[in-house]
């Protein structure tokens, strides 16, 4: 279940630390990747989706749209994957598991999640 989200926020050298702190983004590798994009390009576009998993655990997906990459954290598990902009789906690198921005599994043949702006 989606709890809070921030979609496609433009981050700049002046605001990125403050904005990511407000989004409660604390995964060091995600912070480093975003910092690198900002230092190279002068800006980054980031989304953060916080959800509650079925087991009651808090989780999040942080997406760097410039890289088409995202990181999913659930408890102590942190896993990277490819972010599909068309379907808002994170495909994890290790085994190809797919998750929507709610942190719910997406199965073969599922069209994925709709954009939050297109209900």
Secondary structure as the mmCIF struct_conf table of DSSP 4:
data_model
#
loop_
_struct_conf.conf_type_id
_struct_conf.id
_struct_conf.beg_label_comp_id
_struct_conf.beg_label_asym_id
_struct_conf.beg_label_seq_id
_struct_conf.end_label_comp_id
_struct_conf.end_label_asym_id
_struct_conf.end_label_seq_id
STRN STRN1 UNK A 2 UNK A 12
TURN_TY1_P TURN_TY1_P1 UNK A 13 UNK A 15
HELX_RH_AL_P HELX_RH_AL_P1 UNK A 16 UNK A 22
TURN_TY1_P TURN_TY1_P2 UNK A 23 UNK A 24
HELX_RH_AL_P HELX_RH_AL_P2 UNK A 28 UNK A 41
BEND BEND1 UNK A 42 UNK A 42
STRN STRN2 UNK A 43 UNK A 52
TURN_TY1_P TURN_TY1_P3 UNK A 54 UNK A 55
BEND BEND2 UNK A 56 UNK A 56
STRN STRN3 UNK A 58 UNK A 64
TURN_TY1_P TURN_TY1_P4 UNK A 65 UNK A 68
STRN STRN4 UNK A 69 UNK A 74
TURN_TY1_P TURN_TY1_P5 UNK A 75 UNK A 76
STRN STRN5 UNK A 77 UNK A 84
TURN_TY1_P TURN_TY1_P6 UNK A 85 UNK A 88
STRN STRN6 UNK A 89 UNK A 92
TURN_TY1_P TURN_TY1_P7 UNK A 93 UNK A 95
STRN STRN7 UNK A 98 UNK A 100
TURN_TY1_P TURN_TY1_P8 UNK A 101 UNK A 102
BEND BEND3 UNK A 103 UNK A 103
STRN STRN8 UNK A 105 UNK A 105
TURN_TY1_P TURN_TY1_P9 UNK A 108 UNK A 109
HELX_LH_PP_P HELX_LH_PP_P1 UNK A 113 UNK A 115
TURN_TY1_P TURN_TY1_P10 UNK A 116 UNK A 117
#
